[in-house]
């Protein structure tokens, strides 16, 4: 046999061995699949309707038939053909057609050429075939199928067998023991002397239906094919349904408590169970205590028990009460709401929430019910909305406050859960004023420090991006004391107060300055910042300094007014103290009287120092010196026994004190008169702005009517404006999503600031479009396009830098793609607006004439707006913080009215209408700014007048008397009404109720918010 023939013969033998090995692997996998199915069959026979004598026969027959079909028949059918070399040669030639039958020819003639055939031709064919199959691997011809269909079937079957072992009521091995073993041969059940015989009865298909107590409000719960363990709160009724593996004559449920009473052994309780067809058991158990249950099944006088299942009692825990309070110790004025938000949670329902106060000294007041809902809720959360006076505490007292919630457990009784304890110190009117003065003085100190930093630093800080970024970091640090101070006060800075307006204005100007600095610092090179950017930066810095100065002046004015009020109070008190005391001739009593007057003079002297270097301060200081001289003379007279001379000196001292009190009161009256005069002008300006806004909106409607009648197609234009508006709204939504995405981790402050600015510009563009203001819309669209493009460039550059150092921001690729789409949308909006402007460029003659008439009317409005702007500029100096937004709003209104006049004069009615609408909106904004300034001015006046009210009320009240206050507006809880409609009607009636003027705005906003909810 030639070497080539030997190689071919060896290859064919290797192919035969390989195919038979593949057949063996296939047989093993199919056998595993049948074994897995056999396990499931055993469980089904144990839990099914098959009788015990028939179960082994059925299992053996089906399992044997499965093994025969899955293993024996396929292997026997293909095992013998696998040894045929000619068959293997055909398999090879199927993969390598270039053999052209030569390998089959050689395989048929492995013993040599047949009679009459040429040996040379056979050798030639053998050589060619050996060359073609050189390097052929048997694994390439017969691929083993472990991951084919048999492998998949084996994996699924084995996985099902494992799942059945874990989840089925009866594991497969225990089912096999039941099928092939004698009765009672199944092991693994602990003996229970109370259950009778230890033989276990097979029970499966256990279904549980939980019927919870009504107070929980929970719907019934059904658990099919459960493990049998019961988990439920006390009072729950659990209905149990199960099937047995064999037929029985009787059944009952036995519950064994976990523990007995007083250490005694547990006493089982039996519950009757119904038995249907000998195999379907149904019963129920009420969960009262932890323990275990099993079924006791009987037949022919013999009893067996099922597997034991646990009964776990889930206790209904007391409610959880949380308090959201800034600190653990609060200083609260007697008439202020305690700044606490409470949250009460319970598994099934909170029935009542109370505020409990424990006095530091003396008996504690009764608890105050905060909520008692008609239908208990799983969660309640509200502001405490109670003053110390409501809780039974008066000024000067201290106590501990906690919130207690009660659940609605109707089975084991209502349970209480308490919050943490807050220490409370109640401030009287004087303490409240002193606290606000302290806050204002601290705020002024912070602003003075920031202003000093600006005035002392060198300017300009730099002309490149990195230099300005370094300066911006220093600017940001200047705001840290303000943020720290705002966090230190538990009530924060209420924007509705004048000091809150100061904080908001200072923060806003600093935010604008820092944002622009970040934009300049994002330049890609270290070249000098363009001149126009440096000019804008200086404008923003000057605006920031101006805001700080205005804030300091506003706070100074508040402190000055309070100092004058305190000075007047002390002057009146000294006048009362120095009044002659009739009938007192005792020198000792007169000495005591002089000591008291001396102490009052020291307080008056300190109050005069708070006025600074004012004429009133100098006058008071001189009068105090004179009074001290008179007191010294009176003491000398008393020392020499001249009581009559001492009393005469006291009369003169009383007269001087009365004069001083009159002078201070006249100074206060003069200041109040100037404030009243300024407020009268402010209110007149407010009426003028309201009238201008009304006239401008009427003009808008008038222009729209004649534009529709004389030329423009309202429907066509409206459709085109709507189309632009839809694109702009899509741009707004995309910009907001981008800004939200850039607020995540990894994005720089510059990117976050620019994205927020782009979103703000998108809203401004939308407002211009809604107003149909052509010129402003075109300008806003151009600015929006530039801003989006700039943001996209900055984000791309920052992303490259982050990737270079291995850092990644959240969703960079998605955000960059969205920015590109936003840029395309901005370009589309600008082009649509330009097309709209071109279509409006050729108005008709009648429309031009009507537009010019409207321009004449608008010229009158422009004159009034210019006059109002001048008046606002004059009055802003007398309003807190210069009335932020007032002058800016009027300047915007003036510019819009001028554009309206120009457009209407050129016959562009559409553009004139849009500009007039923008003017009306700007006037409305200026009116709102003026209204906020009026509220701040009133708050400032109330602050200085509060001490006067305290002084007058203090003279009327005795020591320890409760303060005289307005009745607080109580907002009733919804459960106080029988229906939601009654609750809404009560709210509407409350909106119509009368309150003091200073609370009117607060009342309106509060009720409007409630009604919207």
Helices and strands as residue ranges (DSSP letters): H 3-47, H 52-67, I 68-73, H 74-79, G 81-83, H 85-95, G 97-99, H 102-108, H 119-132, H 138-141, H 149-167, H 172-180, E 203-211, G 214-216, E 221-223, E 230-232, E 237-244, E 250-257, G 261-263, E 269-272, E 274-276, E 280-286, E 291-299, E 302-305, E 309-313, E 320-324, E 329-333, E 341-359, E 368-371, E 377-383, E 398-407, E 416-418, E 422-427, H 429-456, H 465-478, H 480-488, H 498-521, H 531-577, H 587-609, H 615-639, H 643-710, H 714-741, H 749-770, H 774-804, H 812-839, H 845-876, G 880-882, H 886-905, H 909-956, G 974-976, H 980-992, G 997-999, H 1000-1012
